[in-house]
Every structure is written in C-alpha cells, then in structure tokens.
Amino acid sequence: MIYTIEFTSKAERQFKKLPEQLQKKLTPKLDALAKTPRPSGIKKLEGGEDLYRIHIGDYCFIYQIQDDQLILLVIKIGDRKEIYKK
C-alpha cells in the first residue's frame, strides 16, 4: 500500500524555506516513506500521538502515520540540532 504524504502548514513552510537543491535531494527520500512508512532507522517518539522521527542527512522529519487513512502527515522539519527546541 502506498501512503499519501501530506504536510501541516508549518511543515510546508519549513520545507519551502530550505534551499531548492536540498528540497530536490530530500523529496525522493520522502517519496520512499510513502511506500515504507516505517523503514529501519526511524524512532517512535514518546507520547500519545504516534509520532515518528527519521533523520535524512542533517535534517530530521517528525511525522505521524495514519494507517486507517493511508496518510503520512509530516509535522515538523528541521536541522537535527534544532528540531527539538521550542
């Protein structure tokens, strides 16, 4: 099954702020998540929202998998060093 990748408005803004070259590099890796939303290397984050984290290069994507609707919702995108700061 292939999941649909959706972005929250915040995640979409964060993605668009990245340099275009980096967006092109990250897009195929995001597309791969649509086929395999739980690849090796992901970590389920603690809490009740079923959030997952994957590192792609120096960037971290936090996302939610909605299996019942086949949606992978990207919630936050950022540098690995900055992603968890509020």
PDB file as gemmi writes it, atoms N, CA and C in Angstrom:
CRYST1    1.000    1.000    1.000  90.00  90.00  90.00 P 1                      
ATOM      1  N   MET A   1       0.829  -1.179   0.000  1.00  0.00           N  
ATOM      2  CA  MET A   1       0.000   0.000   0.000  1.00  0.00           C  
ATOM      3  C   MET A   1       0.877   1.248   0.000  1.00  0.00           C  
ATOM      4  N   ILE A   2       0.469   2.230  -0.739  1.00  0.00           N  
ATOM      5  CA  ILE A   2       1.204   3.487  -0.798  1.00  0.00           C  
ATOM      6  C   ILE A   2       0.436   4.554  -0.029  1.00  0.00           C  
ATOM      7  N   TYR A   3       1.146   5.219   0.848  1.00  0.00           N  
ATOM      8  CA  TYR A   3       0.562   6.276   1.661  1.00  0.00           C  
ATOM      9  C   TYR A   3       0.644   7.606   0.922  1.00  0.00           C  
ATOM     10  N   THR A   4      -0.292   8.483   1.206  1.00  0.00           N  
ATOM     11  CA  THR A   4      -0.261   9.844   0.698  1.00  0.00           C  
ATOM     12  C   THR A   4       0.522  10.689   1.691  1.00  0.00           C  
ATOM     13  N   ILE A   5       1.462  11.464   1.183  1.00  0.00           N  
ATOM     14  CA  ILE A   5       2.246  12.341   2.054  1.00  0.00           C  
ATOM     15  C   ILE A   5       1.580  13.707   2.089  1.00  0.00           C  
ATOM     16  N   GLU A   6       1.269  14.151   3.294  1.00  0.00           N  
ATOM     17  CA  GLU A   6       0.696  15.472   3.496  1.00  0.00           C  
ATOM     18  C   GLU A   6       1.562  16.226   4.490  1.00  0.00           C  
ATOM     19  N   PHE A   7       1.545  17.534   4.391  1.00  0.00           N  
ATOM     20  CA  PHE A   7       2.317  18.389   5.286  1.00  0.00           C  
ATOM     21  C   PHE A   7       1.365  19.270   6.081  1.00  0.00           C  
ATOM     22  N   THR A   8       1.679  19.486   7.357  1.00  0.00           N  
ATOM     23  CA  THR A   8       0.967  20.530   8.080  1.00  0.00           C  
ATOM     24  C   THR A   8       1.413  21.850   7.464  1.00  0.00           C  
ATOM     25  N   SER A   9       0.682  22.910   7.699  1.00  0.00           N  
ATOM     26  CA  SER A   9       1.069  24.200   7.124  1.00  0.00           C  
ATOM     27  C   SER A   9       2.447  24.629   7.635  1.00  0.00           C  
ATOM     28  N   LYS A  10       2.741  24.331   8.886  1.00  0.00           N  
ATOM     29  CA  LYS A  10       4.045  24.674   9.456  1.00  0.00           C  
ATOM     30  C   LYS A  10       5.155  23.894   8.761  1.00  0.00           C  
ATOM     31  N   ALA A  11       4.952  22.592   8.581  1.00  0.00           N  
ATOM     32  CA  ALA A  11       5.968  21.760   7.936  1.00  0.00           C  
ATOM     33  C   ALA A  11       6.168  22.179   6.481  1.00  0.00           C  
ATOM     34  N   GLU A  12       5.099  22.566   5.820  1.00  0.00           N  
ATOM     35  CA  GLU A  12       5.209  23.007   4.432  1.00  0.00           C  
ATOM     36  C   GLU A  12       6.048  24.279   4.341  1.00  0.00           C  
ATOM     37  N   ARG A  13       5.838  25.208   5.269  1.00  0.00           N  
ATOM     38  CA  ARG A  13       6.639  26.438   5.297  1.00  0.00           C  
ATOM     39  C   ARG A  13       8.108  26.106   5.573  1.00  0.00           C  
ATOM     40  N   GLN A  14       8.337  25.191   6.513  1.00  0.00           N  
ATOM     41  CA  GLN A  14       9.706  24.806   6.841  1.00  0.00           C  
ATOM     42  C   GLN A  14      10.402  24.177   5.628  1.00  0.00           C  
ATOM     43  N   PHE A  15       9.680  23.341   4.894  1.00  0.00           N  
ATOM     44  CA  PHE A  15      10.255  22.690   3.721  1.00  0.00           C  
ATOM     45  C   PHE A  15      10.573  23.721   2.634  1.00  0.00           C  
ATOM     46  N   LYS A  16       9.671  24.657   2.411  1.00  0.00           N  
ATOM     47  CA  LYS A  16       9.872  25.665   1.365  1.00  0.00           C  
ATOM     48  C   LYS A  16      11.000  26.639   1.698  1.00  0.00           C  
ATOM     49  N   LYS A  17      11.338  26.773   2.977  1.00  0.00           N  
ATOM     50  CA  LYS A  17      12.443  27.644   3.373  1.00  0.00           C  
ATOM     51  C   LYS A  17      13.807  27.010   3.101  1.00  0.00           C  
ATOM     52  N   LEU A  18      13.826  25.691   2.913  1.00  0.00           N  
ATOM     53  CA  LEU A  18      15.081  25.009   2.629  1.00  0.00           C  
ATOM     54  C   LEU A  18      15.560  25.395   1.233  1.00  0.00           C  
ATOM     55  N   PRO A  19      16.876  25.388   1.020  1.00  0.00           N  
ATOM     56  CA  PRO A  19      17.383  25.682  -0.328  1.00  0.00           C  
ATOM     57  C   PRO A  19      16.801  24.691  -1.348  1.00  0.00           C  
ATOM     58  N   GLU A  20      16.565  25.173  -2.557  1.00  0.00           N  
ATOM     59  CA  GLU A  20      15.923  24.350  -3.584  1.00  0.00           C  
ATOM     60  C   GLU A  20      16.707  23.068  -3.857  1.00  0.00           C  
ATOM     61  N   GLN A  21      18.022  23.166  -3.849  1.00  0.00           N  
ATOM     62  CA  GLN A  21      18.867  21.980  -4.084  1.00  0.00           C  
ATOM     63  C   GLN A  21      18.613  20.926  -3.002  1.00  0.00           C  
ATOM     64  N   LEU A  22      18.465  21.359  -1.765  1.00  0.00           N  
ATOM     65  CA  LEU A  22      18.202  20.444  -0.664  1.00  0.00           C  
ATOM     66  C   LEU A  22      16.799  19.857  -0.772  1.00  0.00           C  
ATOM     67  N   GLN A  23      15.831  20.658  -1.178  1.00  0.00           N  
ATOM     68  CA  GLN A  23      14.473  20.147  -1.382  1.00  0.00           C  
ATOM     69  C   GLN A  23      14.486  19.017  -2.409  1.00  0.00           C  
ATOM     70  N   LYS A  24      15.235  19.199  -3.494  1.00  0.00           N  
ATOM     71  CA  LYS A  24      15.316  18.169  -4.532  1.00  0.00           C  
ATOM     72  C   LYS A  24      15.979  16.900  -4.008  1.00  0.00           C  
ATOM     73  N   LYS A  25      16.920  17.061  -3.101  1.00  0.00           N  
ATOM     74  CA  LYS A  25      17.614  15.907  -2.519  1.00  0.00           C  
ATOM     75  C   LYS A  25      16.701  15.146  -1.551  1.00  0.00           C  
ATOM     76  N   LEU A  26      15.898  15.882  -0.790  1.00  0.00           N  
ATOM     77  CA  LEU A  26      15.050  15.258   0.226  1.00  0.00           C  
ATOM     78  C   LEU A  26      13.762  14.660  -0.338  1.00  0.00           C  
ATOM     79  N   THR A  27      13.257  15.193  -1.438  1.00  0.00           N  
ATOM     80  CA  THR A  27      11.975  14.752  -1.995  1.00  0.00           C  
ATOM     81  C   THR A  27      11.937  13.256  -2.302  1.00  0.00           C  
ATOM     82  N   PRO A  28      12.948  12.668  -2.974  1.00  0.00           N  
ATOM     83  CA  PRO A  28      12.879  11.221  -3.232  1.00  0.00           C  
ATOM     84  C   PRO A  28      12.873  10.383  -1.947  1.00  0.00           C  
ATOM     85  N   LYS A  29      13.539  10.883  -0.921  1.00  0.00           N  
ATOM     86  CA  LYS A  29      13.562  10.151   0.349  1.00  0.00           C  
ATOM     87  C   LYS A  29      12.197  10.211   1.031  1.00  0.00           C  
ATOM     88  N   LEU A  30      11.527  11.347   0.903  1.00  0.00           N  
ATOM     89  CA  LEU A  30      10.163  11.448   1.425  1.00  0.00           C  
ATOM     90  C   LEU A  30       9.224  10.539   0.638  1.00  0.00           C  
ATOM     91  N   ASP A  31       9.408  10.515  -0.673  1.00  0.00           N  
ATOM     92  CA  ASP A  31       8.577   9.641  -1.511  1.00  0.00           C  
ATOM     93  C   ASP A  31       8.762   8.178  -1.138  1.00  0.00           C  
ATOM     94  N   ALA A  32       9.971   7.808  -0.746  1.00  0.00           N  
ATOM     95  CA  ALA A  32      10.231   6.430  -0.317  1.00  0.00           C  
ATOM     96  C   ALA A  32       9.446   6.095   0.955  1.00  0.00           C  
ATOM     97  N   LEU A  33       9.235   7.098   1.816  1.00  0.00           N  
ATOM     98  CA  LEU A  33       8.440   6.870   3.025  1.00  0.00           C  
ATOM     99  C   LEU A  33       6.993   6.540   2.687  1.00  0.00           C  
ATOM    100  N   ALA A  34       6.510   7.018   1.547  1.00  0.00           N  
ATOM    101  CA  ALA A  34       5.135   6.717   1.136  1.00  0.00           C  
ATOM    102  C   ALA A  34       4.961   5.220   0.892  1.00  0.00           C  
ATOM    103  N   LYS A  35       6.023   4.571   0.450  1.00  0.00           N  
ATOM    104  CA  LYS A  35       5.971   3.127   0.197  1.00  0.00           C  
ATOM    105  C   LYS A  35       6.255   2.327   1.454  1.00  0.00           C  
ATOM    106  N   THR A  36       7.166   2.844   2.286  1.00  0.00           N  
ATOM    107  CA  THR A  36       7.559   2.159   3.514  1.00  0.00           C  
ATOM    108  C   THR A  36       7.592   3.183   4.641  1.00  0.00           C  
ATOM    109  N   PRO A  37       6.464   3.447   5.286  1.00  0.00           N  
ATOM    110  CA  PRO A  37       6.424   4.494   6.297  1.00  0.00           C  
ATOM    111  C   PRO A  37       7.183   4.168   7.591  1.00  0.00           C  
ATOM    112  N   ARG A  38       7.546   2.910   7.765  1.00  0.00           N  
ATOM    113  CA  ARG A  38       8.299   2.516   8.962  1.00  0.00           C  
ATOM    114  C   ARG A  38       9.589   1.800   8.560  1.00  0.00           C  
ATOM    115  N   PRO A  39      10.508   2.520   7.872  1.00  0.00           N  
ATOM    116  CA  PRO A  39      11.759   1.873   7.472  1.00  0.00           C  
ATOM    117  C   PRO A  39      12.686   1.711   8.668  1.00  0.00           C  
ATOM    118  N   SER A  40      13.749   0.949   8.487  1.00  0.00           N  
ATOM    119  CA  SER A  40      14.721   0.851   9.569  1.00  0.00           C  
ATOM    120  C   SER A  40      15.342   2.227   9.761  1.00  0.00           C  
ATOM    121  N   GLY A  41      15.672   2.547  10.974  1.00  0.00           N  
ATOM    122  CA  GLY A  41      16.259   3.845  11.270  1.00  0.00           C  
ATOM    123  C   GLY A  41      15.276   4.870  11.804  1.00  0.00           C  
ATOM    124  N   ILE A  42      13.972   4.551  11.811  1.00  0.00           N  
ATOM    125  CA  ILE A  42      13.031   5.502  12.390  1.00  0.00           C  
ATOM    126  C   ILE A  42      12.924   5.243  13.879  1.00  0.00           C  
ATOM    127  N   LYS A  43      12.471   6.219  14.585  1.00  0.00           N  
ATOM    128  CA  LYS A  43      12.263   6.075  16.020  1.00  0.00           C  
ATOM    129  C   LYS A  43      10.871   6.583  16.352  1.00  0.00           C  
ATOM    130  N   LYS A  44      10.139   5.780  17.106  1.00  0.00           N  
ATOM    131  CA  LYS A  44       8.827   6.220  17.582  1.00  0.00           C  
ATOM    132  C   LYS A  44       9.066   7.123  18.780  1.00  0.00           C  
ATOM    133  N   LEU A  45       8.505   8.314  18.725  1.00  0.00           N  
ATOM    134  CA  LEU A  45       8.693   9.270  19.812  1.00  0.00           C  
ATOM    135  C   LEU A  45       7.722   8.974  20.945  1.00  0.00           C  
ATOM    136  N   GLU A  46       8.149   9.285  22.144  1.00  0.00           N  
ATOM    137  CA  GLU A  46       7.299   9.043  23.307  1.00  0.00           C  
ATOM    138  C   GLU A  46       6.158  10.048  23.317  1.00  0.00           C  
ATOM    139  N   GLY A  47       5.042   9.628  23.810  1.00  0.00           N  
ATOM    140  CA  GLY A  47       3.858  10.483  23.841  1.00  0.00           C  
ATOM    141  C   GLY A  47       2.697   9.737  23.213  1.00  0.00           C  
ATOM    142  N   GLY A  48       1.534  10.306  23.247  1.00  0.00           N  
ATOM    143  CA  GLY A  48       0.348   9.616  22.793  1.00  0.00           C  
ATOM    144  C   GLY A  48      -0.070   9.893  21.367  1.00  0.00           C  
ATOM    145  N   GLU A  49       0.765  10.567  20.581  1.00  0.00           N  
ATOM    146  CA  GLU A  49       0.324  10.974  19.255  1.00  0.00           C  
ATOM    147  C   GLU A  49       0.831  10.088  18.123  1.00  0.00           C  
ATOM    148  N   ASP A  50       1.487   8.987  18.430  1.00  0.00           N  
ATOM    149  CA  ASP A  50       2.062   8.107  17.414  1.00  0.00           C  
ATOM    150  C   ASP A  50       2.946   8.875  16.445  1.00  0.00           C  
ATOM    151  N   LEU A  51       3.893   9.623  16.985  1.00  0.00           N  
ATOM    152  CA  LEU A  51       4.818  10.388  16.169  1.00  0.00           C  
ATOM    153  C   LEU A  51       6.096   9.593  15.954  1.00  0.00           C  
ATOM    154  N   TYR A  52       6.657   9.760  14.764  1.00  0.00           N  
ATOM    155  CA  TYR A  52       7.886   9.078  14.398  1.00  0.00           C  
ATOM    156  C   TYR A  52       8.896  10.112  13.942  1.00  0.00           C  
ATOM    157  N   ARG A  53      10.173   9.733  14.019  1.00  0.00           N  
ATOM    158  CA  ARG A  53      11.249  10.612  13.609  1.00  0.00           C  
ATOM    159  C   ARG A  53      12.178   9.839  12.684  1.00  0.00           C  
ATOM    160  N   ILE A  54      12.607  10.501  11.618  1.00  0.00           N  
ATOM    161  CA  ILE A  54      13.622   9.914  10.756  1.00  0.00           C  
ATOM    162  C   ILE A  54      14.625  10.999  10.402  1.00  0.00           C  
ATOM    163  N   HIS A  55      15.886  10.617  10.423  1.00  0.00           N  
ATOM    164  CA  HIS A  55      16.945  11.535  10.018  1.00  0.00           C  
ATOM    165  C   HIS A  55      17.266  11.276   8.553  1.00  0.00           C  
ATOM    166  N   ILE A  56      17.314  12.335   7.797  1.00  0.00           N  
ATOM    167  CA  ILE A  56      17.723  12.269   6.395  1.00  0.00           C  
ATOM    168  C   ILE A  56      18.839  13.295   6.249  1.00  0.00           C  
ATOM    169  N   GLY A  57      20.059  12.802   6.210  1.00  0.00           N  
ATOM    170  CA  GLY A  57      21.204  13.710   6.198  1.00  0.00           C  
ATOM    171  C   GLY A  57      21.247  14.477   7.507  1.00  0.00           C  
ATOM    172  N   ASP A  58      21.391  15.790   7.413  1.00  0.00           N  
ATOM    173  CA  ASP A  58      21.445  16.638   8.602  1.00  0.00           C  
ATOM    174  C   ASP A  58      20.070  17.093   9.045  1.00  0.00           C  
ATOM    175  N   TYR A  59      19.038  16.600   8.386  1.00  0.00           N  
ATOM    176  CA  TYR A  59      17.681  17.042   8.682  1.00  0.00           C  
ATOM    177  C   TYR A  59      16.868  15.938   9.321  1.00  0.00           C  
ATOM    178  N   CYS A  60      15.912  16.372  10.110  1.00  0.00           N  
ATOM    179  CA  CYS A  60      15.040  15.453  10.825  1.00  0.00           C  
ATOM    180  C   CYS A  60      13.597  15.759  10.432  1.00  0.00           C  
ATOM    181  N   PHE A  61      12.849  14.709  10.180  1.00  0.00           N  
ATOM    182  CA  PHE A  61      11.429  14.828   9.860  1.00  0.00           C  
ATOM    183  C   PHE A  61      10.651  14.159  10.981  1.00  0.00           C  
ATOM    184  N   ILE A  62       9.679  14.864  11.514  1.00  0.00           N  
ATOM    185  CA  ILE A  62       8.775  14.291  12.509  1.00  0.00           C  
ATOM    186  C   ILE A  62       7.436  14.138  11.820  1.00  0.00           C  
ATOM    187  N   TYR A  63       6.905  12.926  11.880  1.00  0.00           N  
ATOM    188  CA  TYR A  63       5.676  12.662  11.149  1.00  0.00           C  
ATOM    189  C   TYR A  63       4.777  11.699  11.900  1.00  0.00           C  
ATOM    190  N   GLN A  64       3.546  11.660  11.467  1.00  0.00           N  
ATOM    191  CA  GLN A  64       2.523  10.794  12.061  1.00  0.00           C  
ATOM    192  C   GLN A  64       2.005   9.878  10.964  1.00  0.00           C  
ATOM    193  N   ILE A  65       1.836   8.603  11.299  1.00  0.00           N  
ATOM    194  CA  ILE A  65       1.315   7.635  10.342  1.00  0.00           C  
ATOM    195  C   ILE A  65      -0.140   7.369  10.689  1.00  0.00           C  
ATOM    196  N   GLN A  66      -1.004   7.620   9.723  1.00  0.00           N  
ATOM    197  CA  GLN A  66      -2.437   7.361   9.902  1.00  0.00           C  
ATOM    198  C   GLN A  66      -2.786   6.157   9.032  1.00  0.00           C  
ATOM    199  N   ASP A  67      -2.609   4.955   9.605  1.00  0.00           N  
ATOM    200  CA  ASP A  67      -2.789   3.721   8.851  1.00  0.00           C  
ATOM    201  C   ASP A  67      -4.204   3.551   8.314  1.00  0.00           C  
ATOM    202  N   ASP A  68      -5.195   3.985   9.075  1.00  0.00           N  
ATOM    203  CA  ASP A  68      -6.580   3.792   8.648  1.00  0.00           C  
ATOM    204  C   ASP A  68      -6.927   4.597   7.395  1.00  0.00           C  
ATOM    205  N   GLN A  69      -6.214   5.714   7.166  1.00  0.00           N  
ATOM    206  CA  GLN A  69      -6.482   6.560   6.003  1.00  0.00           C  
ATOM    207  C   GLN A  69      -5.335   6.530   4.989  1.00  0.00           C  
ATOM    208  N   LEU A  70      -4.285   5.754   5.287  1.00  0.00           N  
ATOM    209  CA  LEU A  70      -3.086   5.669   4.444  1.00  0.00           C  
ATOM    210  C   LEU A  70      -2.474   7.050   4.189  1.00  0.00           C  
ATOM    211  N   ILE A  71      -2.306   7.792   5.295  1.00  0.00           N  
ATOM    212  CA  ILE A  71      -1.721   9.130   5.222  1.00  0.00           C  
ATOM    213  C   ILE A  71      -0.483   9.186   6.108  1.00  0.00           C  
ATOM    214  N   LEU A  72       0.563   9.789   5.572  1.00  0.00           N  
ATOM    215  CA  LEU A  72       1.763  10.078   6.331  1.00  0.00           C  
ATOM    216  C   LEU A  72       1.799  11.604   6.455  1.00  0.00           C  
ATOM    217  N   LEU A  73       1.576  12.106   7.650  1.00  0.00           N  
ATOM    218  CA  LEU A  73       1.470  13.544   7.889  1.00  0.00           C  
ATOM    219  C   LEU A  73       2.779  14.071   8.458  1.00  0.00           C  
ATOM    220  N   VAL A  74       3.490  14.881   7.667  1.00  0.00           N  
ATOM    221  CA  VAL A  74       4.738  15.490   8.115  1.00  0.00           C  
ATOM    222  C   VAL A  74       4.375  16.689   8.986  1.00  0.00           C  
ATOM    223  N   ILE A  75       4.875  16.660  10.214  1.00  0.00           N  
ATOM    224  CA  ILE A  75       4.508  17.681  11.191  1.00  0.00           C  
ATOM    225  C   ILE A  75       5.584  18.751  11.354  1.00  0.00           C  
ATOM    226  N   LYS A  76       6.844  18.327  11.293  1.00  0.00           N  
ATOM    227  CA  LYS A  76       7.925  19.282  11.532  1.00  0.00           C  
ATOM    228  C   LYS A  76       9.163  18.840  10.767  1.00  0.00           C  
ATOM    229  N   ILE A  77       9.892  19.804  10.228  1.00  0.00           N  
ATOM    230  CA  ILE A  77      11.128  19.552   9.501  1.00  0.00           C  
ATOM    231  C   ILE A  77      12.164  20.528  10.026  1.00  0.00           C  
ATOM    232  N   GLY A  78      13.362  20.021  10.292  1.00  0.00           N  
ATOM    233  CA  GLY A  78      14.399  20.942  10.739  1.00  0.00           C  
ATOM    234  C   GLY A  78      15.744  20.288  10.854  1.00  0.00           C  
ATOM    235  N   ASP A  79      16.730  21.108  11.109  1.00  0.00           N  
ATOM    236  CA  ASP A  79      18.087  20.634  11.328  1.00  0.00           C  
ATOM    237  C   ASP A  79      18.093  19.727  12.554  1.00  0.00           C  
ATOM    238  N   ARG A  80      18.864  18.682  12.497  1.00  0.00           N  
ATOM    239  CA  ARG A  80      18.905  17.709  13.602  1.00  0.00           C  
ATOM    240  C   ARG A  80      19.212  18.373  14.933  1.00  0.00           C  
ATOM    241  N   LYS A  81      20.035  19.415  14.899  1.00  0.00           N  
ATOM    242  CA  LYS A  81      20.438  20.089  16.134  1.00  0.00           C  
ATOM    243  C   LYS A  81      19.360  21.007  16.677  1.00  0.00           C  
ATOM    244  N   GLU A  82      18.439  21.434  15.834  1.00  0.00           N  
ATOM    245  CA  GLU A  82      17.457  22.439  16.219  1.00  0.00           C  
ATOM    246  C   GLU A  82      16.027  21.909  16.351  1.00  0.00           C  
ATOM    247  N   ILE A  83      15.751  20.728  15.868  1.00  0.00           N  
ATOM    248  CA  ILE A  83      14.367  20.233  15.703  1.00  0.00           C  
ATOM    249  C   ILE A  83      13.603  20.150  17.029  1.00  0.00           C  
ATOM    250  N   TYR A  84      14.276  19.858  18.105  1.00  0.00           N  
ATOM    251  CA  TYR A  84      13.554  19.637  19.370  1.00  0.00           C  
ATOM    252  C   TYR A  84      13.443  20.888  20.228  1.00  0.00           C  
ATOM    253  N   LYS A  85      14.102  21.969  19.796  1.00  0.00           N  
ATOM    254  CA  LYS A  85      13.992  23.221  20.553  1.00  0.00           C  
ATOM    255  C   LYS A  85      12.621  23.825  20.297  1.00  0.00           C  
ATOM    256  N   LYS A  86      12.055  24.427  21.316  1.00  0.00           N  
ATOM    257  CA  LYS A  86      10.728  25.022  21.166  1.00  0.00           C  
ATOM    258  C   LYS A  86      10.809  26.476  20.877  1.00  0.00           C  
TER     259      LYS A  86                                                      
END                                                                             
